[in-house]
């Protein structure tokens, strides 16, 4: 069953593509990061959906993380994901 579903999706992959949305969101992120270049560095994705931000601040990482979440920005703090 799973193989049949995958084959059907691959036959009509354009209907399921999120490429336009990903491209639009990448532009939003890139433009936003340019506005805040004085406090952050971004490794903007060229083909994927993951970006790494380095935020230059004296704020505690978890405090900053909470502020992002309260403003609807989803991210993973380095301490929780990469043990930095």
Phi and psi in degrees as a GROMACS rama.xvg file:
@    title "Ramachandran Plot"
@    xaxis  label "Phi"
@    yaxis  label "Psi"
@TYPE xy
-62.5026  -41.7363  UNK-2
-63.8597  -40.4961  UNK-3
-64.1564  -41.214  UNK-4
-65.1082  -43.6163  UNK-5
-61.9244  -41.7825  UNK-6
-62.9211  -41.3232  UNK-7
-64.5229  -40.3688  UNK-8
-66.4909  -43.1377  UNK-9
-63.7007  -33.5916  UNK-10
-66.1387  -26.8882  UNK-11
-125.456  40.3753  UNK-12
-59.5768  -29.0288  UNK-13
-63.5484  -31.3263  UNK-14
-66.39  -25.3999  UNK-15
-105.188  0.194834  UNK-16
-67.4165  139.104  UNK-17
-113.49  16.7743  UNK-18
-58.5065  -42.4843  UNK-19
-64.0448  -43.3534  UNK-20
-64.6563  -42.7412  UNK-21
-62.0379  -45.082  UNK-22
-61.3875  -44.2929  UNK-23
-62.4957  -45.9001  UNK-24
-65.6076  -36.4045  UNK-25
-61.8022  -40.8897  UNK-26
-63.5158  -42.1201  UNK-27
-60.5261  -46.8072  UNK-28
-63.6051  -44.6509  UNK-29
-62.7301  -45.4097  UNK-30
-63.8213  -41.6492  UNK-31
-61.73  -43.2865  UNK-32
-65.9122  -33.1175  UNK-33
-65.6637  -34.6928  UNK-34
-67.4089  -22.44  UNK-35
-119.561  28.4248  UNK-36
-61.252  -19.6355  UNK-37
-73.3132  -18.9256  UNK-38
-124.487  -3.73062  UNK-39
-146.255  156.09  UNK-40
-123.026  137.538  UNK-41
-126.452  140.485  UNK-42
-102.382  91.5727  UNK-43
-69.4264  135.572  UNK-44
-69.7729  139.281  UNK-45
-96.1122  -26.5718  UNK-46
-139.823  -12.6413  UNK-47
-107.654  -159.407  UNK-48
-121.692  5.7956  UNK-49
-109.311  131.867  UNK-50
-125.394  145.906  UNK-51
-109.454  129.216  UNK-52
-110.728  137.514  UNK-53
-113.957  116.975  UNK-54
-105.866  121.565  UNK-55
-91.0052  100.864  UNK-56
-153.196  161.023  UNK-57
-92.9646  -3.78721  UNK-58
-67.7745  148.999  UNK-59
-63.8032  138.596  UNK-60
-56.7456  -43.1291  UNK-61
-70.4375  -33.7288  UNK-62
-63.2192  -45.2234  UNK-63
-64.0224  -42.7367  UNK-64
-56.8838  -46.1555  UNK-65
-61.01  -38.7434  UNK-66
-64.795  -41.2345  UNK-67
-61.4703  -48.8835  UNK-68
-58.551  -43.8261  UNK-69
-63.4392  -20.8387  UNK-70
-101.558  14.4818  UNK-71
79.1676  17.7346  UNK-72
-103.577  118.107  UNK-73
-94.1976  127.994  UNK-74
-155.987  171.516  UNK-75
-118.852  121.968  UNK-76
-69.6658  143.689  UNK-77
-54.3394  -37.3841  UNK-78
-60.9128  -33.3553  UNK-79
-86.7904  -24.2525  UNK-80
-109.476  -44.8857  UNK-81
-114.318  1.09583  UNK-82
58.3495  37.1276  UNK-83
